[in-house]
């Protein structure tokens, strides 16, 4: 394949963009680190596993895959393949099943959202995970984990995961929601009709299973006690469980990617803005068509009003679930782990002073020096300090965008050799 457009991410936004680019006559290479297409939202179940997708979700996914299949060989899928980044010359690095260095014609980043999880005492204990990772497990395996599950944090994903656990015959012992979504009865009125339908389906399933939904309730601490977890809520209630799934919203997955002036690099879907699944496909279609027009010298298509409607809906959801995160952070005990990779605590952070520089945070404090490079802790460090995080700060764009093995560099097929600069 010569000079393809590289699309990173085989979810709704990435595949929608790929279909539009290919429809314009451009060759497209779609890569994804997963073993199958679908992204997080349309994670495909293993063969024989129960599917948790609704009929509407199945129709949407089938329609999209039909559009991809219609483009035939113009779209190449490379799964189990990671994108390492792009350098100042426009050279992209792929590792994994397709290991190569090459110069694409353009790059589309459709990486989806990254889940936000606030540090809490005990959040690094075995048995504690993010609600997003739990949901991916449910969708992939079609079965719930053994034992009692507590969901805590804030956001509509908690209701979705709770309903999916219930469908699999293992309803959560409770859902702890830090916000007060039911205390703002007028705010949801402006949401699109399909939001109401989806929420009603989740709530009815949870209510039939008598799952407590405790609003204005924060999970303050988690302790290991014997072979179980003891979760303490701000209301004073204690829950003895086997698993805790945390979720505090989503953020655009735009972390660590350097700018490249020698070729077009565009972000689409939740990678660009936290849009949700409904808008991700629309954004992918619009972005793919606009990039194709740019590359081929054609007139750019007009904006789709559906994207603006979904953006307004996401802003309304944010108001519905709004709560004081700053107060929760300020009340953390000093032994709370802030940086999971390096096991650095709030006390370690405060020993650096009230306004540590990015250099002090990384070299003296060892914050954001692990595998995630600050994807989990960077936001919270900024909130807990007046840290200066400009280049080369925590999460600063740099090549490569993620840690890679030296062996991957050595074994990569270099397709740029012999090219004129």
C-alpha positions in Angstrom: 0.0 0.0 0.0 1.5 3.3 -1.1 1.0 6.5 1.0 -2.1 5.4 2.9 -4.0 7.5 5.3 -3.3 6.0 8.7 -6.4 5.8 11.0 -5.5 4.9 14.6 -8.5 3.3 16.3 -11.1 0.8 15.0 -14.1 2.1 16.9 -17.0 4.2 15.7 -15.1 7.3 14.8 -12.1 5.6 13.2 -14.1 3.2 11.0 -16.5 6.0 10.0 -13.6 8.2 9.0 -12.0 5.3 7.1 -15.1 4.6 5.1 -15.4 8.2 4.0 -11.7 8.5 3.1 -11.9 5.2 1.1 -15.1 6.3 -0.6 -13.2 9.3 -1.9 -10.7 7.0 -3.4 -7.9 7.1 -0.8 -6.1 4.0 0.5 -6.6 3.7 4.3 -4.7 1.7 6.9 -6.7 1.2 10.1 -4.8 0.0 13.2 -6.0 -0.9 16.6 -4.3 -2.5 19.6 -7.3 -4.8 20.3 -7.7 -8.2 18.7 -11.0 -7.2 17.1 -12.7 -4.0 15.8 -15.3 -2.2 17.8 -13.4 0.0 20.2 -14.6 0.2 23.8 -18.3 0.9 23.1 -18.8 -1.8 20.5 -16.4 -4.3 22.0 -17.2 -7.6 20.3 -18.0 -10.7 22.5 -15.9 -13.8 22.2 -17.5 -16.6 20.2 -20.3 -18.1 22.1 -20.5 -15.3 24.7 -23.7 -13.5 25.5 -23.9 -10.1 23.7 -24.9 -7.1 25.8 -25.6 -4.8 22.9 -29.1 -3.5 22.4 -31.0 -3.9 19.1 -30.3 -0.3 18.2 -26.6 -0.7 18.9 -26.5 -3.8 16.8 -28.2 -2.0 13.9 -25.7 0.9 14.1 -22.7 -1.4 14.1 -24.0 -3.5 11.3 -24.6 -0.4 9.1 -21.1 0.9 9.8 -19.4 -2.5 9.0 -21.4 -2.7 5.8 -20.0 0.7 4.8 -16.4 -0.5 5.6 -16.9 -3.7 3.7 -18.2 -1.9 0.7 -14.8 -0.2 0.2 -13.1 -3.5 -0.3 -9.3 -3.4 -0.6 -9.1 0.3 -0.2 -9.3 -0.3 3.6 -6.7 -2.5 5.3 -7.3 -3.5 8.9 -4.3 -4.2 11.1 -5.4 -5.4 14.6 -3.2 -6.2 17.6 -1.1 -3.3 16.3 0.0 -0.3 18.4 0.7 3.2 17.2 3.9 4.5 18.7 3.7 8.1 17.4 5.0 10.2 14.6 8.2 12.1 14.5 9.1 15.6 13.1 9.6 14.1 9.6 6.2 12.5 9.5 7.5 9.0 10.1 4.9 6.8 12.0 5.9 3.9 14.1 3.7 0.8 14.4 4.5 -2.1 16.7 2.9 -5.5 17.4 1.5 -7.6 14.6 2.3 -5.0 12.0 5.7 -3.7 12.9 6.8 -0.9 10.5 8.2 2.6 10.1 6.5 4.5 7.2 5.3 7.9 6.2 1.5 8.0 5.8 -0.3 10.6 3.7 -2.2 11.8 6.8 -3.0 10.5 10.3 -6.4 10.3 11.9 -6.4 9.8 15.6 -9.6 8.1 16.8 -8.4 6.8 20.1 -11.7 7.2 22.0 -11.9 8.6 25.5 -9.8 8.0 28.6 -11.5 7.2 31.8 -11.0 9.5 34.7 -10.7 8.0 38.2 -10.1 10.1 41.2 -7.5 8.9 43.8 -9.0 7.5 46.9 -7.5 5.6 49.9 -7.3 2.0 48.7 -8.0 2.5 45.0 -4.8 0.5 44.1 -5.9 -2.6 46.0 -6.4 -5.9 44.2 -10.1 -6.2 43.3 -10.4 -2.5 42.5 -10.6 -1.5 38.8 -12.3 1.1 36.6 -15.9 0.7 35.6 -14.7 1.0 32.0 -12.4 -2.0 32.3 -15.2 -4.0 34.0 -17.6 -3.1 31.2 -15.1 -4.3 28.6 -14.8 -7.6 30.5 -18.5 -8.0 30.6 -18.9 -7.3 26.9 -16.0 -9.6 25.9 -16.8 -12.6 28.1 -20.5 -12.2 28.5 -20.3 -13.1 32.1 -20.0 -11.2 35.4 -17.1 -11.6 37.9 -17.6 -13.9 40.8 -18.7 -12.2 44.0 -20.2 -8.9 45.1 -19.6 -5.8 43.1 -19.8 -2.2 44.2 -19.9 0.7 41.6 -18.8 4.1 42.8 -17.9 7.5 41.4 -20.0 9.7 39.1 -21.5 9.6 35.7 -24.1 7.7 33.5 -21.6 4.8 32.9 -22.3 3.6 36.4 -25.9 3.0 35.5 -25.0 1.3 32.3 -22.5 -1.1 33.9 -24.9 -1.8 36.8 -27.7 -2.7 34.3 -25.3 -5.0 32.4 -24.2 -6.7 35.6 -27.9 -7.2 36.4 -28.6 -8.6 33.0 -25.9 -11.2 33.6 -27.5 -12.2 36.8 -25.1 -10.5 39.2 -26.6 -7.1 40.2 -24.2 -4.7 42.1 -24.7 -4.4 45.8 -25.1 -0.6 45.3 -24.2 2.3 43.1 -22.6 5.2 44.9 -23.1 8.4 42.9 -21.3 11.5 44.1 -23.6 13.9 42.2 -27.3 14.5 42.5 -28.6 13.7 39.1 -32.2 13.2 40.3 -32.2 16.5 42.2 -32.3 18.5 38.9 -35.6 17.4 37.3 -35.7 20.2 34.7 -32.1 19.8 33.4 -32.7 16.5 31.6 -35.7 17.8 29.7 -33.4 19.1 26.9 -31.8 15.7 26.3 -32.5 13.9 23.0 -35.2 11.2 23.2 -32.8 8.3 22.8 -31.0 9.3 25.9 -34.3 9.1 27.9 -35.0 5.7 26.4 -31.6 4.3 27.3 -31.7 5.7 30.8 -35.2 4.3 31.4 -34.0 0.9 30.3 -31.1 1.0 32.7 -33.1 2.3 35.6 -36.0 -0.1 35.2 -33.6 -3.1 35.2 -31.8 -1.8 38.3 -35.1 -1.0 40.1 -36.5 -4.4 39.4 -33.4 -6.0 40.9 -33.7 -3.6 43.9 -30.2 -2.2 43.4 -29.7 0.8 45.7 -28.7 4.0 43.9 -27.3 6.3 46.5 -26.8 9.8 45.2 -24.8 12.6 46.9 -22.7 9.8 48.3 -18.9 9.5 47.8 -16.7 6.4 48.3 -14.2 7.7 50.8 -12.0 4.7 51.4 -11.4 1.1 50.5 -9.7 -1.4 52.9 -8.6 -5.0 52.5 -10.0 -7.1 55.3 -9.3 -10.8 55.0 -10.3 -11.9 51.6 -12.8 -9.1 51.0 -12.9 -5.4 50.5 -14.5 -3.0 52.9 -15.8 0.2 51.1 -16.7 3.2 53.2 -19.1 5.8 52.0 -19.5 9.4 53.0 -22.9 8.6 54.4 -21.2 6.3 57.0 -22.4 3.1 55.4 -19.9 0.2 54.9 -20.1 -2.3 52.1 -18.3 -5.7 52.2 -17.6 -6.7 48.6 -15.3 -8.6 46.4 -14.9 -6.1 43.6 -15.1 -2.3 43.4 -15.4 -0.5 40.1 -14.6 3.2 40.0 -15.6 5.9 37.4 -15.4 9.7 37.6 -16.2 10.6 34.0 -14.3 10.6 30.7 -11.8 12.9 29.1 -10.6 13.3 25.5 -7.8 10.8 24.8 -5.4 13.5 23.5 -2.5 12.7 25.8 1.1 12.9 24.8 0.8 13.2 21.0 3.3 15.7 19.5 2.4 18.1 16.7 3.6 17.3 13.2 4.0 20.1 10.7 4.8 17.9 7.7 1.5 16.0 7.3 -2.1 16.5 8.4 -2.9 15.0 11.8 -6.6 15.2 12.9 -8.4 14.0 16.0 -11.9 12.6 15.8 -14.5 11.3 18.2 -13.8 11.2 21.9 -10.1 11.7 21.2 -11.0 15.3 20.2 -13.8 16.0 22.6 -15.8 13.9 25.0 -18.8 13.4 22.7 -20.2 10.0 23.5 -20.9 7.1 21.2 -23.8 8.7 19.4 -21.7 11.6 18.2 -18.5 9.7 17.6 -19.7 8.1 14.4 -21.0 11.5 13.1 -17.7 13.2 13.9 -15.9 10.4 12.2 -17.9 10.8 9.0 -17.6 14.6 9.0 -13.9 14.5 9.8 -13.1 11.8 7.3 -15.0 13.6 4.5 -13.3 16.9 5.4 -9.8 15.3 5.4 -10.5 13.6 2.0 -11.5 17.0 0.6 -8.4 18.6 2.0 -6.1 15.9 0.5 -7.8 15.9 -2.9 -8.3 19.6 -3.2 -12.0 19.5 -3.1 -14.7 21.6 -1.4 -15.1 20.7 2.2 -18.6 19.3 3.2 -20.9 21.3 5.3 -21.2 20.6 9.0 -23.8 18.0 10.3 -26.2 19.6 12.8 -26.4 16.3 14.6 -22.9 16.8 16.0 -23.9 20.1 17.6 -27.0 18.5 19.1 -25.0 15.7 20.7 -22.4 18.2 22.0 -25.1 20.1 23.7 -26.4 16.9 25.2 -23.0 16.0 26.6 -22.8 19.5 28.2 -26.2 19.0 29.7 -25.2 15.6 31.2 -22.1 17.3 32.7 -24.4 19.7 34.5 -26.7 16.9 35.7 -23.8 15.1 37.3 -21.8 18.1 38.5 -20.4 17.9 42.1 -17.5 19.4 44.0 -14.4 17.3 43.1 -12.0 19.9 44.6 -13.3 19.4 48.1 -13.0 15.6 47.7 -9.3 16.0 46.7 -8.5 18.4 49.5 -9.8 15.9 52.1 -7.6 13.0 51.0 -5.3 11.5 53.7 -1.6 12.0 53.1 -1.0 8.3 52.6 -3.3 8.2 49.6 -1.5 7.0 46.5 -1.7 9.6 43.7 0.7 8.1 41.1 -0.2 4.4 40.7 2.8 3.4 38.6 5.4 4.6 41.1 3.3 4.3 44.2 3.8 8.0 45.1 1.5 9.4 47.7 0.0 12.8 48.5 2.6 13.2 51.2 5.4 12.6 48.6 3.7 15.3 46.5 3.5 17.8 49.3 7.2 17.4 50.2 8.0 19.0 46.8 6.4 22.2 48.0 3.2 24.1 46.9 4.4 24.9 43.4 6.8 22.2 42.2 8.1 22.5 38.7 7.5 19.7 36.2 11.2 18.7 36.5 10.8 18.4 40.3 7.7 16.3 39.9 9.2 13.9 37.5 12.9 13.7 38.6 12.7 14.4 42.4 9.1 13.1 43.1 9.0 10.3 40.5 5.5 11.2 39.6 4.3 10.2 36.1 7.5 8.2 35.4 5.8 4.8 35.0 4.1 3.1 32.1 1.1 5.4 31.9 3.4 8.5 31.8 0.8 10.6 33.7 -2.3 9.6 31.9 -3.9 8.7 35.3 -2.2 11.0 37.7 -1.4 14.1 35.6 -4.9 15.8 36.0 -4.9 15.2 39.8 -1.4 16.5 40.3 -2.3 19.7 38.5 -5.4 20.1 40.8 -3.5 19.3 44.0 -0.6 21.7 43.2 0.1 24.8 41.3 2.5 22.8 39.2 4.0 24.3 36.1 3.3 21.5 33.5 4.5 23.1 30.3 7.1 21.4 28.1 8.8 19.2 29.1 6.2 18.7 31.8 3.9 15.8 32.8 2.1 14.6 29.8 4.0 16.9 27.4 3.7 15.8 23.7 6.9 13.9 22.7 8.1 11.1 20.5 7.3 8.3 21.1 3.8 9.0 22.4 3.9 5.9 24.6 6.7 3.7 26.0 7.9 1.1 23.5 10.4 -1.7 23.6 13.8 -1.2 22.0 13.3 -4.5 20.3 10.3 -3.1 18.5 12.4 -0.4 17.0 15.1 -2.8 15.9 12.7 -5.2 14.3 10.4 -2.7 12.6 10.5 -2.7 8.8 11.8 0.7 7.8 9.9 1.7 4.6 11.5 5.2 4.7 15.0 4.0 3.8 16.1 5.5 0.5 13.5 8.2 0.5 14.6 11.6 -0.4 14.2 14.3 2.2 
